[in-house]
């Protein structure tokens, strides 16, 4: 709780110093959840007047790295839709679940309500083409992982990473849940499907610690079974001209 309060105070100083014209700001990410380390960066969403411009900046303030998601009020709806289309909802989660830092005119509260509504609706479903491509990509990486000798550790570890990412993408999509990257991948995965998500993560760990690909391949095949099974021969993809 102390670290959370410290992070919030630093973020507020950043906003008031660099963006005195801000119409609202919120602190998100690990810092807002009390899970940050003293060196973790600050994820800060800032609402700006329409006379300004929407952008993303990474700065250092008070000796701490900060990633800033800056949006004008007029750009918020379009940006939220773009964030939803990625199925990660990075800025949506900052506004929906973050700690309010300043909200002099109520714009932040209204933006929070909009973000929560978008998150509640969920990410877009995979198109049939995306679903089939995902099945094929996961099948390929799973097969290659099993076929790679443990002595080829660089290749084995790279394949394990790809298998985990592809499986997580499909599993979260199957549940209509949000996905993530980096440290947010396991968090979102376990939220979407605690049992299968943990099997994937434990399998990935088995490759890293014991060079054993079987648990991860087994977990990946369980994900594929939800979507129609592995896809090898018969896959077809048309290129757009």
N, C-alpha and C positions, 0 to 999 in steps of 0.2 A: 504493500500500500504506500509506503514511503517513497519508493522509486516511482510509482505511478504519479504521486503528487509532485515529485521533483520534475518528472518529464512534462507534466501538464503546465507547470510554472515556466519551464524553459520554452515550451511551445507558445505560450501566451506572450512572453517577452518577445519572441521572434516575430509574431504577428503584429503586435503593437508597434514594434520598431521599424519593420520593413514594409508593413502594409497598414498604415494608420487609417486608410480609407476603406479597409475591409468591411464587408457587410455581414460577415459571419465567419467562423472558423471552428474546426473540430480536429481533435487528435485521435488518430486511429492506430491500427496495427498492434504489435505486441506491447508497446508502451501503454496503450489505453487499457489493455487487459491485465496489466501488472505482470507480464511475462518477459519484459525486456531486461537486458543486462545493462550495466552502466554505459557500455559503449554502443548499444543498439541505436540505430538512427530513429529519427522522429518522422512519422508519416502524418502530414498535416494537410487537410483540405481547407482551402480558403475561397470564400465567395467574394467576387469583386464586382464593382459597378460595370455597366455595359460599356462605359468609355474606356475600360482597360481591355486586356486580351487574355484569352484562355491559353494556358501553357503548363508545362511541367518543368520544375527547376530542382536542382540538387545543390544545396548550399551548406555551409558550416556556420553555425551561430552559437556563441558562448562555448566554443570548443566542441560542439556536438554536431554530427552530420544530420541533415534534415532533407527529406524528400517532400517537395511541395506540389500539391495538385491544385492548380489555380484555375477557377472557372468563373466566367461572368454569369450573371443571373440568366441572361438570354440563352446562353449556351448549355445550361444545365440539362434540359430535356434531351437534346441531341447527344450530349456526352454520356448521359446515363444509358441511352439506347445503344451507343457504341460499346460501352462497358458491359452491358448485358449480352451483346452479341458475342463477345469474347468468352462468355461463360465463366469468367473469373470474378467479375464484379468488384474489382479492387476499390475503386472510389465509392461505389455504392455501399460497400461494407463500412468504409470510414464514416460516411455520413449517417448510416443507419445505426451503427453500433458504437461509434466513437464518443469521446468525451467532449461536450460542447466547451469551447474556450471563450467565445464572445458571440453575442447575437443581439446587437442593439435595436434592430427593427423587426425581429421575428423571421427574417429570411432563412436563417439556419434551421429553425424549427419546421418551417414549411418544406424545406429541402429534405430534411430528415424524414418527414412523412412520405414524400415522394419516393425517396430511396427505399424505404421499408416496403412500400407498395410494390415496387419493381422486384425487390428481392423475394417477396412473398409469392409473386407470380411465377418465379423461377426462371432459369435460363431457357433459351430457345431449344427445342428438340433438335436432335441431329436429323439432317435430311437422309433419305434412303441411301444416297450416294456416300454421304459422310459415314454413315453407319457401316456400309459394306467396306469402305476403305479402311475404317478403323479395325474391323474384324480381320481383314487381310494383313494389315500392318502388324497387328498384335500376333497373329499366327506366324508370320515370318520371323519376327524377333524372338518369339518363344521357341520355334524350331531351331533357329541358329544358336540360341542360348544352350539348348540341350546338346547340340552337336559340337559345340566348341570345347576342346580339351581344357581341363583345369590349368594346364601349364601355360595356356595363352591368357594370362590374367587380364591384360589390358583389354583384349577383345571381350572377354567374359564379363568384366565389370561394365564396359560400355553397353553391351547387350542387356545386362540386367537393368541398367538405368532406363534404357529405351522401353523395355518390357513393362517396367513399373509405370512409366508415364503413360504409355498407350492403354494399359489396363485401367489405370485410374481415370483416364479420360472417358473410356467406355462405361465404366462402372458408375461414375457420378452421373453421366448422361442417362444411363438406364433408370436411375432413381429420380431423374429430374432435379438433380442437385448441382450446386456450384462446385467448380473445381478450383485448383490453385497451382502455383509453382513454388519452388524452393521449400521453405519450411511450412508453407501453407498447403502444400500437396498432401502430406500426411494428416494434417488437421482436417481439411475438407473431406478427405477420403474416409477417415474414421467417423466423421459426422454422418456421411451419406450411408455407409454400410459398415458398422463396427466389426462384424465377423469377417466378411470377405476382405475388407480393407486391411484388417490386421494380418490376415493370411498373406496378402501381397507384401506388406511391409516386413513381416517376419521372413518371408521367402527372399526378399531382397537382402536382408541382413545375413541370411544363410550363405548367399553367394559371396558377400563381402568378407565374412568371417571364416567360412569353411570351404569356399570354392565349390559349394554344392548347389547346382541349379535346379534340382528336382522340386523342392518346395515352392519356388517361385513359378516354375513352369506349371505345376499342378494348380496353384492359385489362379494363374492366368487362364488356364483352360476352364476353370470354374466360372470365370467371368464370361468367357466366350460362350459357354453353354447357355447363359442367360439370353444371348443375342442370336442364337441359332447355330452355335458351334464354330469350330475353326473353319477358316475359309482359305482354300488353296486353289486347286484346279477349278475352273469355272468362273473365277473372278474376272471381271471385265471393266475397263474404265475408258471412257471416251475423252480424248483431248479436245479442248475448245480451240477453235481456230481464231 
